[in-house]
Structure formats: C-alpha cells, structure tokens
Amino acid sequence: MANTPSAKKATRKIARRTAINGARRSRVRTFLRKVEEAIAVGDKEAATAAFRVAEPEMRRAASKGVFHRNTVSRKISRLSHRLKAIGEA
C-alpha cells in the first residue's frame, strides 16, 4: 500500500491511465475485428473502407503508447497484404 503522498498520487494516475489505455485498446480491437470480418466474407469494398478507418486508429494507439510502433506497423502491413489478395483472388 502506498504511504507517501506522491505514491498515492502515482497510484491514482496509474488507475486513470489504465482505464484510458484499456478503452483505446478495446477501440482498436473493434476496428480490427471489422476489417477481419470483411476480409473473411471476401467483401473488398467493405474491407477497404474498414481498413481506412482502422489504420489511423491503430497509429494513434501506437503514438499514445498503447501498442508498440513495430507491432502496429506489422499488423497494418499484414492486413494490407490480405486486402490486396482479396482483389487478386
């Protein structure tokens, strides 16, 4: 248990930040799920539209420190390759 005033404040800040990061993470996962579902169905237009909305959201989460930069780049790259494959198939 935190005893000093600074430690108590740090605990409050961490709790607030954890809630915000959880909401951001959940939001990104929702956008990713929409892209994944559209790709699974094979609807290129819907998948492209969902991807255009999801990409900036993922980059924003990376800039806020919710996800690592490289993780976001990797996920975006893999999704874009899968989107491209829908058009070719």
C-alpha positions in Angstrom: 0.0 0.0 0.0 1.2 3.5 -0.9 2.2 5.6 2.1 3.7 8.8 0.8 1.5 11.4 -0.8 3.5 11.1 -4.1 3.0 7.4 -4.1 -0.7 7.8 -3.5 -0.9 10.3 -6.4 1.0 8.0 -8.7 -1.5 5.2 -7.9 -4.4 7.5 -8.9 -2.6 8.5 -12.1 -1.9 4.9 -13.0 -5.5 3.9 -12.4 -6.7 6.7 -14.7 -4.2 5.9 -17.4 -5.0 2.2 -17.2 -8.7 2.9 -17.8 -7.9 5.2 -20.8 -5.5 2.7 -22.3 -8.0 -0.1 -21.9 -10.6 1.9 -23.8 -8.1 2.7 -26.6 -7.1 -1.0 -26.8 -10.7 -2.1 -27.0 -11.5 0.5 -29.6 -8.6 -0.6 -31.8 -9.6 -4.3 -31.4 -13.1 -3.4 -32.6 -11.8 -1.7 -35.7 -9.6 -4.7 -36.4 -12.4 -7.1 -35.9 -14.5 -5.2 -38.5 -11.6 -5.4 -41.0 -11.1 -9.1 -40.3 -14.8 -9.9 -40.7 -15.0 -8.1 -44.1 -11.9 -10.0 -45.3 -13.3 -13.3 -44.1 -16.5 -12.6 -46.1 -14.4 -11.5 -49.1 -16.1 -8.1 -49.4 -13.2 -6.0 -50.8 -15.1 -2.6 -50.7 -16.2 -3.1 -47.0 -12.7 -4.4 -46.0 -11.0 -1.4 -47.7 -13.4 1.0 -46.0 -12.9 -0.6 -42.6 -9.1 -0.7 -43.1 -9.0 3.0 -44.0 -10.8 3.8 -40.7 -8.7 1.3 -38.6 -5.3 2.3 -39.8 -5.2 5.8 -38.3 -6.8 4.5 -35.1 -4.0 1.9 -34.8 -1.3 4.5 -35.5 -2.9 6.8 -32.9 -2.8 4.0 -30.3 0.9 3.4 -31.1 1.7 7.1 -30.7 -0.1 7.1 -27.3 2.0 4.1 -26.2 -0.9 1.6 -26.0 0.8 -0.6 -28.6 4.4 -0.8 -29.8 5.1 1.0 -33.0 6.5 -2.1 -34.7 3.5 -4.2 -33.7 1.1 -1.7 -35.3 3.2 -1.5 -38.4 3.4 -5.3 -38.7 -0.4 -5.6 -38.2 -1.1 -2.9 -40.8 1.3 -4.5 -43.3 -0.3 -7.9 -42.9 -3.8 -6.6 -43.2 -2.9 -4.6 -46.4 -1.4 -7.7 -47.9 -4.5 -9.7 -47.2 -6.7 -6.9 -48.6 -4.6 -7.0 -51.8 -5.0 -10.8 -52.0 -8.8 -10.4 -52.0 -8.7 -8.3 -55.2 -6.3 -10.8 -56.9 -8.3 -13.9 -56.0 
